[in-house]
Amino acid sequence: MTISDIMHKQLHNLIMANATRRAAGIKARNTIIAKHGSNYYARIGRKGGSQTDTRPKGFEADRALARIAGAKGGRNSH
């Protein structure tokens, strides 16, 4: 088996895996729509877009803590 044959086989496997994932995603979407109605994605999008609690959370609430955590992450990544 040549390198070209190996590369062709790997590419074929990648294409087939992507096609399988896409088909599975479409099947899941159809199942969700059948169970929850055709406006399911609009409903969850509306919930996500309508933020009710506007207080800062996480690192937004404590910039000093964010700086310390970022420094630690930077040191550990090298």
C-alpha positions as CSV (number, residue, x, y, z in Angstrom):
1,M,0.0,0.0,0.0
2,T,1.5,3.3,-1.0
3,I,1.4,6.6,0.9
4,S,-1.2,7.9,-1.6
5,D,-3.4,4.9,-0.9
6,I,-3.2,5.5,2.8
7,M,-4.0,9.2,2.5
8,H,-6.9,8.4,0.2
9,K,-8.3,5.9,2.7
10,Q,-7.9,8.4,5.6
11,L,-9.7,11.1,3.6
12,H,-12.5,8.7,2.7
13,N,-12.9,7.7,6.4
14,L,-13.0,11.4,7.4
15,I,-15.7,12.2,4.8
16,M,-17.8,9.2,5.9
17,A,-17.5,10.2,9.6
18,N,-18.6,13.8,8.8
19,A,-21.5,12.5,6.8
20,T,-22.6,10.2,9.6
21,R,-22.4,13.0,12.2
22,R,-24.5,15.3,9.9
23,A,-27.1,12.6,9.4
24,A,-27.2,12.0,13.2
25,G,-27.6,15.7,13.8
26,I,-30.5,16.0,11.3
27,K,-32.2,13.0,12.9
28,A,-31.8,14.5,16.4
29,R,-33.3,17.8,15.1
30,N,-36.3,16.0,13.6
31,T,-36.9,14.1,16.8
32,I,-36.7,17.3,18.9
33,I,-39.2,19.1,16.6
34,A,-41.5,16.1,16.7
35,K,-41.5,16.0,20.5
36,H,-41.5,19.7,21.3
37,G,-43.0,21.4,18.3
38,S,-41.7,23.3,15.3
39,N,-41.1,26.5,17.4
40,Y,-38.7,24.7,19.9
41,Y,-35.6,26.4,18.7
42,A,-37.3,29.8,18.7
43,R,-38.5,29.3,22.3
44,I,-35.0,28.4,23.6
45,G,-33.5,31.2,21.6
46,R,-35.9,33.7,23.2
47,K,-35.0,32.4,26.7
48,G,-31.3,32.8,26.0
49,G,-31.7,36.2,24.5
50,S,-33.8,37.7,27.3
51,Q,-31.4,38.0,30.2
52,T,-33.2,39.0,33.4
53,D,-30.3,39.1,35.9
54,T,-27.9,41.9,34.8
55,R,-25.5,41.7,37.7
56,P,-21.9,41.0,36.7
57,K,-21.0,37.3,37.2
58,G,-17.7,35.3,37.2
59,F,-14.6,37.2,36.2
60,E,-16.6,40.2,35.1
61,A,-17.5,40.8,38.7
62,D,-13.8,40.5,40.0
63,R,-11.2,41.8,37.5
64,A,-8.4,41.3,40.0
65,L,-9.3,37.6,40.4
66,A,-9.4,37.3,36.6
67,R,-5.9,38.7,36.3
68,I,-4.6,36.3,39.0
69,A,-6.2,33.3,37.3
70,G,-4.9,34.3,33.9
71,A,-1.4,34.6,35.2
72,K,-1.6,31.2,36.8
73,G,-2.9,29.7,33.5
74,G,-0.1,31.4,31.6
75,R,2.5,30.1,33.9
76,N,1.1,26.5,33.7
77,S,0.9,26.5,29.9
78,H,4.6,26.9,29.4
